[in-house]
């Protein structure tokens, strides 16, 4: 069964996009767009202290007087971080996303964060895993197997009643 680390490895080289808490939102938006990501980690003195997402931007734009050129990301980030260990299986990650109502989760290995997974990353990995399982089961129990089984059953039925 796939783990969080497997999913990160499948995504390719781990890139965690981060900014400092004093960064202007407009600069963070430009960095997110350049990296084509929907979440930005906030880092201070080498430690991840928060996360800021597209959803946080949407909420901020509804605030009176909001100006992304003046606002700093530290005022709009979330500091309660959710994380899972690198060996967490994909099913458990799905449960965490659904149970915690979150869209991003940090992955930790040996007390260091090694990547960030989105709910889309995990669902994709889960669906690919299920597809492999279905193909494997189909290879084991083909339609030919069921057709032969059905004919054998009909033959047995005739001998018993006939």
Phi, psi and omega in degrees: 000138181294149177244172178303319180294322177300317180296317177299317179296322178295328180291337182110192182307128183292115177241117174252111182279128181219159175222170177271158184295342181269003180290140177290147180300322180299323177290321178295320178298316179298320180292321177296316180297318180296324181271353181056050179236161181252003180216144182236129176274146179253125187235135176223128179053043176077004180244140176280122185245352181188179178220147178223130187236172176304322179297322177296323177297315180300316178297318182295324182295340177278353180283139178299133177075013181295130178223109183296343177283338181253328183291143177253148186295330180298336179277349185237359183279162172261135182257347177276103184263138175256138179217160176226154177285156184300332182268012179291126180290156184301323180297320179292322177298317178300316178300320180295313179302313183289316183289326182266355183054052180238165180241348180220145179217134177281146179248129185245138175221124179051049176067013176235143176280129183249353180177175180231128178249143174261166177298327178296320178300315184288318179295321177299312180298320180296315180294320177296321178295317179295322178298317177299317180296318179297316179297321179295316178295321178296324179292326180286313184243081182283169177298328179300320178301312182293322179296316178295319179299317179297319180293319179299322181293319179295320180296317180297320180297324181291322182289328180288320184269341187264000000 
